[in-house]
């Protein structure tokens, strides 16, 4: 059986697009797949149970030990990490059976693009690069040293040209790659995997709410009810008439998402609901999921807000990988604050929300209109005032705005990633010699 590799220099469990690639290759070809990446979170069962997919953990004990170095030695740590990871990945690819092709996620660019370029020269493997974004634009969010940024861009540009076939996530990125780097990429739009589906049955929602145990400050709930649902006579489950609006946002808590926008918008909503004394506007229960460097900073902010707010509650939750799709399907609304370091990528979290049938309010940037059509399947906003205005309209009692947007989401759900993949990627793989 021929072999291929997929490389994610990140957490496989949080790399849904590359997981979808792996499953599509396994389902539509006779390749055996070596999937290289980190196992920080458990991948989906579909990936783990597939006999044609072998997962290789790239975590190195010595790299984990280097993380304990003092902060003032960060540059030394970064250099040592790059060298060690480069050598490890290179040796894995060099001494494995020949890979007919290697599919690489970009970013991150360093060190993986250089490694696969070298493997291509030695073993004649074909290289497929899937451009999710640009690595140098993400790096620019973290540092201002223009010499390092210039080198990072040059590195990414140079080694990206080793590709034999390129994919990207948006037409905006396709155009940019062609104009600036002379790379002709094929657009493969993200679609949610099969775990993201609409939940129509109130009992399924009730069971999830009971498991997650969401509550409102000091409110006491009976054993047969949740914030959103209640069971009548141990038989029928119904949604509460004046239940809070359930909003979900997912984040990696990095600088390409400005949660201050959400804080300010929710404060304005709280002020408005206080003036109206809850007569016109629903309470809001906001669940924010994810891990990342800025989480603790915003945890403190939201803890203070929760003490003062009466009509808005924010819960920073960490969910099991199987519960996250269910929560999205239960939500009235998803909020995406991702604004893209390049302005060219499209947030996978919105794709997942649409897959679960949930409309989205998304922060505006160049490419977002390829995914979120304003006032059709979601709302595009710029400022805290914009977000507040749309929230106050959508969560007024008797408002039909969210239902209208839900109807618009259905059109997005008719196409699957597998259909897109078979049309645009499979022909190239089948023609490999």
N, C-alpha and C positions, 0 to 999 in steps of 0.2 A: 504494500500500500504506500502511495506517495505521501510525503510529509510536507507540512507548511508550518509556519510560526506566526503567532500574533504577539506583539510586544506592547505592554502597557507599563510605563514607568510610573505607576500609581496603583491605587487600590482596585483590584479586579471587581470586588463587590460593589464599588461605586463608579463603575465604568460601563454603563448600560449599552452604549453604542458598540463598543468593542465586543461585549458579550453577544449582542445581536449578530455581529459579523461572524463570531465563532459558531453560533448555532446555525446560521444560514449556510456556512461552509459545510458543516457536519450534515445538514439535512439535504443539501443539493449537490454534493460532490462526494468523491470517494477518498478524499484526503484525510489523513490523521493529523490532528492539530496539536501543536505544543503551544500552550497559552502561558506566556511569561508575564508575571506581575506580582504585586504584593497581596497578601491575604490578611489585610487588617480587619476586614469584615467578611462574613460568610457570603460567598457568591450564591446565586440562585440555584435551586435544586436541579433545574433543567440543565444547567452547565455541569454541575457536579456529577450527575448521573449519566451523562452522555459518554458512551464507551469510546467514541472517536476523539475525545478531547482530554488531553493530559495537562493539568495545571502545574506549573513550575514556580515555586515561591522565590522571588528575588531578594527577599530580606536576608541581610547578612548580619551575623552576631556582632562582628567587629564594627560595622557602621552604626549599629544601635548603641554600642559602647561609646563611640565618638560623639554621640549627641550630648554626652555628659560634660563635654569640654566647656570651659567658661565662654561667655558671650563674646568677650573681646577677641577670642580665637576663632570667631565664626568663619572668616575667610579661609583659614587653614583647614577647618572642619569641612567646608564646602569643597575645597580642592581635593582633600583626601577621599571624601565620599565619591566624587566624580571618578577619580582614578580607580578606586576599588570596585565600584559598580561597573565601570567600563571593562575592566579586566575580567570580572566574573561573567558578565553577559557575553563578552567576546569568546571566552573559553567554552561556555555552554553551547554557543552556536557553532564554534569551530569543530568541536569533537562530537557533536550529535550527527545523526544521519543527515544527508544533504536535504536542505529545505528548498523545495521547488520555488516557493515564494515566501517573503516575509512581509506581513502587514503590520505597519507601525503607526501608532497614534502620535500625532504632533499637535500641541505640546504634550509633555516636555520634549525639548529638542536636544538638550545636553544630558547625558552623553550619547543617547541612543542613536541619533542620526549618523554620527561618525562611526559607531560600531557596525551598524548594518551596511554602511558604505564599504567598509573594509571587508566584511564577510562577502559582500557581492563581488568584490575584486578577486577574492581567494576562491570562493566556491561557486560563483556564477549563479547565485540565487537572484530571482527577480525581486525588486523592492516596490511595494505599494505603500504610499504614505497617505494617511487619512488626516487631512488638515481640519482640526476642530477650531483652531485659532492660531495665533502666532505666539511662540514662546517669548520672543523679545518684548512684545507689548505687555505681557503679563509681568515680566521682570521689571519693566518700567514703573509698575505700580508699587514696587517694593524698594526701588533705589533710584537715585538721581545721577549716578556717576555716568557721564555721557560716553566715556571711553569704554567702560565695560558694556554698556548698552549697544554701542556701535559694534563691538566685537561679537556680541551675542547675535545681533542681526546678521552680520556677515557670515558667522558660523552657520546659522539657520538657512540662510540663502544658499550658501555654497553646497552644503550637504543635502539640502532638499532636492537639488538638481540631479542627485544620483537615482532618483525614482524612475521606475519604468512605467508606472501607472499612478495617477493621483486622484484622490477623492477629496471632497470638501462638503461642508454642511449647508452652504447657502450660495445663492447666485451672486451676492455681493462679494463673497470670498473668492468665488470662481473668477469674477472679473478682475479683482485685485491681483490674484496670482498670475493671471495672464498678462496684465498690463505691466506689473512691476518685476516679476520674476520669470516671465516667459514660460510658465508652467501651465499646461492645459489640463485642468482638473474636471472631473465629472461630479456633478452635484448629486449627492445621495441624501435626501432629507431623512431626518430622524423620525421614527414612529415608535410609539410605546410598545413594549412587549406584551405578551399575552396575559401577564399578571395584572395589567391595568384595564379594568372593565367597569362598566356601570353597575351599581348595586341599586336595585329597585325595591327590594323587600325590606320592610321596616324591621323585621326580626333580625336580619343580618346586621343591620346598622346597630340595633339595640345590643346585640351580643358584643360587637366591637367596643361600643361605648362602655359597657359593663367591664370589659377587660381593661380598657385604658383608664377607667376611673377618673374621668374629667369631673371637676367640681368647681363651684363658684364660691370663693372666699369661705365664709362660714355657713353657707346654706347646707341644711341637712336633707338628704334624699332618702326616700324609702327604698327597701331592698328590691322593689320591682320597677324602679324608675332611674333614669339618667337625666342629665341636663336637657337632653333633646327628645327623649322617648319615654314611654311608660307602658307597662304590660297590664292589661285589664283582665281581671279574673283568671290569671295564670294561662291565658289563651292568646288573645289578640294583642299585638303590639301596635301602637299608634305614635305618630310624632306629636309632640306637644304643640298646642296652637300658638302660643307666644314664646316658643323656644328661641334661644339666642341664635344669631347667625354664626355659622361655623366657617372660619377662614383658615386656610393652611398656607404656609410659606416654607419652602425648603432652601437651605443655604449652606455654604461651606465657610461662612463667616470670614470672608476675605474682602480686600479693599475694592473689588469690582462690584460690590453690592453695598449700597448706602442705606442702612437701616434707620438712620436718623430721619429719613423721609417718612417711614412708617410710624415712628414714634410721634412725630409732629402731627401727622394726619390723624392718628388715633386720639391724640390729645384734643384736637379740634372736634372730633366726633363726640368724645366724652363731654366736652363743654356744651355742645349743642344738645345732646341728650339730657344733660342736667337742666338746661333752660326749659326744655319741653317736658321734663320730669318723666321721661320714658313713655309718653303717650303716643308719640308719632314714630319713634325710631326703636328698632330692635336692639337688644343687647348684643354685643359681639364677643365671641370666644375665639381667640386667635392662637393657633398652634404653630410654632416655628420649630422645624426639625433640622438636625444637622450638627456637625462638629467643625471646629476651626479656631484659628488664632484669636479672633475678636469676640468669641462667644461670651467669655466671662465679663468683658466690659459691658456688653448689652444685657447680660443677665442681671447685673446690678441696677442698670437703668430701669428695666422692666419690673424688677422687684419693688422699686420705689413707686413706680407708676401703679402697680397693682394695689398698693396700700391706699392710694388716693382715689383711684378710679372706682366708680360705682356701676358703670354701664359697659365697660370694656375690661376683659381679662386676657392676659397673655401668658401662655404656657410654653416654656422652652423644653421640648420633649425629645427623647431619643427613642425611636421605634424599632421593633424587629423588622427585618427586611420584608417579611410577609404581611405585616400590618400596615406599612406605609401606603401601598396601593389601595387598600380598603379605606383608609382614612381619607385619601383624595376623593374616592368615590362617594364618601359621605358628606364631603365639604360643599358648602354653598358657593364658595369662591376660592380661587388660588391667587396669591400675590407673588409676583416675581420682581425683585429689585435689581437683578443682574443688568448691568449696562454695557458690558463687553469692553475689554481693554483695547480691542482693535475696531470695534463697531461692526464686525463682520460675522461673528459666530451667532448661533442661536441656542438659547438655553434648553437643555434636555428636560429640566424640571417642568417647563411649560408643555413639552411634548407629553410627559407623563400625566400631567393634569388633564390635558385634552383626552388622552387615552382613557382616563377614568370618567370622562363626561363632564368635567368641571370647567367652567369658564374662568378666564384669567385677566387680572389687571396687571399690566406689565410696564416697567420703566421704558421710556422711549430711547432708542438708539438706531443707528443707520439701518440695520438689517431686520429689525424686529417685525416689520410689516409683512415679511415673507411668512411669518408664523401666526402672529396675532393681527387679525383684521379688525380694525377699530369699529366698535359698535356692531360687530357681526358675531365673532366668537369670543370677544373680550374687549378690554379698554386699554388704550395706551395713554400713559400719563407722564408728565415731566416733573412736576413740583409737588411738595406736600399739600398745597392748596388744591391742585388738580385731583390728587388721590382722595383727599377729604370730600371734595364735591361729588365725586363718583360714588364713594362709599355711602354718603348721606342719601343720595338718590336711590341706590340699589337696596339699602336696608331700611327704607321707610316701610312701615306696615302697608300691606296691599300692593307694594311695588311689583311689577312684572318684568323688570329689567333683567334680572338674573335668569328667569325662565326663557326669555327671548335669546339671551346669549348662549344658554345651554342648547337650545335648538340649533344654533349656528355651529356649535362644537361637533354635532353629529356628522357633518360633512367631512370634517377632518378624520373622523374615526373609520371612514369607509375603506381607506387604504392602509396597508400594512407595510412594515419594513421589509418583510420577506418578498413581497411583490416588487417593491422598489429595487431591492438587491438583485433579484433574479433578472430584472430588465437591464440594469446598469453595470453590475459587477460580474455576475456569473459568465457572461460571454467572454470576458477577458480571461478568466481563470480557465475556462474550457479550451481556449485557444493556445494555452501555454505549451511549449514544446520542451 
